[in-house]
């Protein structure tokens, strides 16, 4: 499911992004890592890039949590319907 925040496999490979970091926010990680390398990982640099990447990660986590809660609710409803059918 490619989105505007997902980099292509070729871009990720060229930027040497590890497989574990290739997610929905990978397009924001490439410029962040480039900025970090250029500034020797100083913590007060690259704040805008880091904030954008962390916001994307947070939004992705919230999206997954909402999806999971909907799935759990759906499963609970199906279980309740099955229990009513038995009675």
N, C-alpha and C positions, 0 to 999 in steps of 0.2 A: 504494500500500500504506500507508494511514493507520495510524498507531500513536498511543499515548497521548502521545508526544513530538512529534508533528507537528501544527502549528497549521493552521487552515483558511486558505484563500486570502484570505478576507475579513479575518481577523485579521492576516495578514502584510501585506496591502495597507494596512490601517489603521495598522500599526506602521511602515510604510515600510521593510520589510526588502528589501534588494536580491535579485534573482532568484538570484544565485550563492550566497546564504546560506540558501535555502529547501530544507532537507534534513530528514533524520529527527529532528534536534535543534532544529528551528525553534521549538518551543513553549518551549524553555529560553532561546532567544536574545532573545525579546521582553522578559521581565522583566530580563534582564541589561542590555540596551541602555537600558531605562528607568532602571535603577539607575545606570548610567554617566552618563546625561545629568543626573540629579538631583544627582549628586556630582561633576560637572565632570571626569569621567574620572580621578579620583585613583586611583593604582594600588593603594592599600591598602584601598580600599572595594570592595564587591560581591564579596568573595572567595568566599563560599558559592555565589553564582549562577555566577561564572566557573568554579569547580571543577566544579560540576554539568554545565555546558555542555561543558567540556573532557573530562570523563569520558565523556559521551555521544558526543562526536566520536571519542574513542579506541575505545570499544566498537563504534561503527559501522565504523571502519576495520578493526578486527580481524575483524568479521563479514564484511566484503567480502573481506579477505585469505583467510580460511578458505574462502569460497565459490569464490574464484578458484583456490586450490590444489586443491580438489576437482574443478573443471572441467578443470584441466590434467592431473590424474591420470586422469580419465575419458578425456580425449582420447588420452593416452599408451597407455592400455589398448586403446582402439579401434584405434589405429595398430598396436599389437603384434598384435592379433587379425587385422587385415587383412593384415599381413605373413605371418602363419602360414598364412592361407588361400591365399595366392599360392604358397607353397612346397609 
